[in-house]
Amino acid sequence: MNLKKLISASVVLFSVAFSFGQEQSLQSLGKVSVNLTSLSIDYQFPISESWVMEPKVGIAPAHQVSSDGNMIPSILYSIFIANEFRYLYSFAKRVKLGRDTKLNSASYFGLKTRYNFDTFNTSYGNTLSLAGVWGLQRNLDSNFLFNFHAGLGLVRDFDFKKSAVYPEFGIGFSYVLFK
């Protein structure tokens, strides 16, 4: 009789614990993110079964495009606004396989846009970038996320009327403030 209760209790506990790591559909997430070079406040929300949009505002190093087409980073930080569309191509498969999908954990293809303001009236900033990326987002805990992306981008400097192609790379962590 005690063995039966133990097995029943184990099955119930396992089922409950397993269900907390699974989300059947995408969630809306308000979060604070720290990347290699930026700090931002983001809001990620679903726009369909496999797509999310993530507008954000934050601070990051300003940059300019030189006359020879190279991107020159600055030690000055500027305010930016950005938006990203992500196609979470692995979300449905992760659900089907019973893998962790909490906090929209999945691999994705994304399109990122970002405008850096000329915050300090310098020749740095006033740039718009557009990048195609591949990335992944994984939950580390009930409110922490790991983020990684890599891709290729194009930046336009409106002060110098120049453009440049650049590698887009990011690695960082987010804290989910609300769901």
C-alpha positions in Angstrom: 0.0 0.0 0.0 2.8 2.5 0.8 4.6 1.7 -2.4 1.4 2.5 -4.3 1.2 5.9 -2.6 4.8 6.6 -3.2 4.5 5.8 -6.9 1.3 7.8 -7.2 2.8 10.8 -5.4 6.0 10.6 -7.6 3.9 10.5 -10.8 1.9 13.6 -9.6 5.0 15.5 -8.6 6.8 14.7 -11.8 3.8 15.8 -13.9 3.4 19.0 -12.0 7.2 19.8 -12.2 7.2 18.9 -15.9 4.2 21.1 -16.7 5.9 24.2 -15.2 8.8 23.9 -17.8 6.4 23.7 -20.7 4.4 26.4 -22.4 2.1 25.4 -25.2 1.9 28.9 -26.7 4.1 32.0 -26.9 4.0 34.5 -24.0 4.3 38.2 -23.7 7.4 39.2 -21.7 8.5 42.5 -20.2 12.2 42.4 -19.4 15.4 44.2 -18.7 18.3 43.0 -20.9 22.1 43.3 -20.5 24.1 42.5 -23.7 27.8 42.6 -24.3 27.6 46.4 -25.0 24.0 47.5 -24.2 21.4 47.8 -21.6 17.7 47.9 -22.6 14.1 47.6 -21.5 12.3 45.2 -23.9 8.7 43.9 -24.4 8.4 40.7 -26.4 4.9 39.7 -27.5 3.5 37.1 -29.9 2.0 38.3 -33.2 1.1 34.8 -34.4 1.8 31.2 -33.4 5.5 31.3 -34.4 6.3 35.0 -34.6 7.1 37.5 -31.9 7.9 41.2 -32.0 10.3 42.8 -29.5 10.5 46.6 -29.3 13.1 48.0 -27.0 14.7 51.2 -25.8 18.2 51.4 -24.2 21.7 52.7 -24.3 24.6 51.4 -26.3 27.9 52.6 -27.8 27.4 55.2 -30.5 29.2 54.7 -33.8 29.8 56.4 -37.2 30.6 55.2 -40.7 33.9 56.6 -42.0 34.6 57.9 -45.5 36.1 54.6 -46.5 32.9 52.7 -45.3 34.2 51.3 -42.0 32.1 51.4 -38.9 33.9 53.2 -36.1 32.6 52.6 -32.5 32.8 55.2 -29.8 33.4 55.1 -26.1 30.3 57.4 -25.8 27.0 55.8 -25.2 23.8 56.9 -27.0 20.1 56.2 -26.5 18.6 53.9 -29.0 15.2 52.5 -30.0 15.0 49.2 -31.7 12.6 46.5 -32.9 13.0 42.9 -33.8 10.8 40.4 -35.6 11.6 36.8 -34.7 10.3 33.6 -36.4 10.7 31.0 -33.7 11.1 28.0 -36.1 11.8 25.5 -33.3 9.1 26.4 -30.8 6.4 23.9 -32.1 9.0 21.1 -32.4 10.2 21.7 -28.9 6.6 21.5 -27.6 6.1 18.3 -29.5 9.3 16.7 -28.2 8.5 17.8 -24.6 11.5 20.2 -24.4 11.6 23.3 -22.3 9.7 26.2 -24.0 9.1 28.4 -20.9 9.7 32.1 -21.6 9.6 31.5 -25.3 12.7 29.3 -25.3 13.4 28.5 -28.9 15.8 29.1 -31.9 14.9 31.8 -34.3 15.6 33.8 -37.5 15.2 37.5 -36.9 15.2 40.9 -38.5 16.5 43.6 -36.3 16.3 47.4 -36.7 17.9 50.0 -34.5 18.2 53.7 -34.5 21.0 55.4 -32.4 20.3 59.0 -31.5 23.1 61.6 -31.6 22.9 62.0 -27.8 25.9 64.1 -27.1 26.0 66.4 -30.2 29.0 64.6 -31.5 29.7 63.0 -34.9 28.7 59.7 -33.4 25.2 58.4 -33.5 22.3 59.3 -35.8 22.6 55.9 -37.4 20.0 53.3 -38.5 20.9 49.6 -38.8 19.1 46.6 -40.2 20.4 43.1 -39.6 19.3 39.6 -40.4 20.2 37.2 -37.6 20.0 33.6 -36.4 19.7 33.2 -32.6 18.4 31.4 -29.6 16.7 32.3 -26.4 16.7 29.9 -23.4 15.4 30.2 -19.9 17.8 29.7 -17.1 15.4 30.0 -14.2 11.9 31.2 -13.6 12.7 34.8 -14.6 16.2 34.7 -16.3 16.9 34.3 -20.0 20.1 33.6 -22.0 20.2 35.2 -25.4 22.5 34.8 -28.4 22.4 36.0 -32.0 24.7 36.3 -35.0 24.2 37.6 -38.4 25.0 40.3 -41.0 23.8 43.9 -40.9 23.8 47.2 -42.8 24.2 50.5 -41.0 23.5 54.0 -42.5 25.1 57.0 -41.0 22.9 60.0 -41.6 25.5 62.6 -40.7 28.2 61.4 -43.1 25.8 60.0 -45.7 27.7 56.7 -45.7 26.7 53.0 -45.2 28.6 49.9 -44.2 28.1 46.2 -43.9 28.9 44.8 -40.4 28.8 41.5 -38.5 25.9 41.5 -36.0 26.7 39.5 -32.8 25.2 39.6 -29.4 25.3 37.6 -26.2 23.5 38.5 -23.0 21.0 37.9 -20.3 17.5 39.2 -19.5 15.5 39.4 -16.3 11.7 39.0 -16.9 9.9 41.7 -15.0 6.4 40.5 -15.9 4.6 38.0 -18.1 
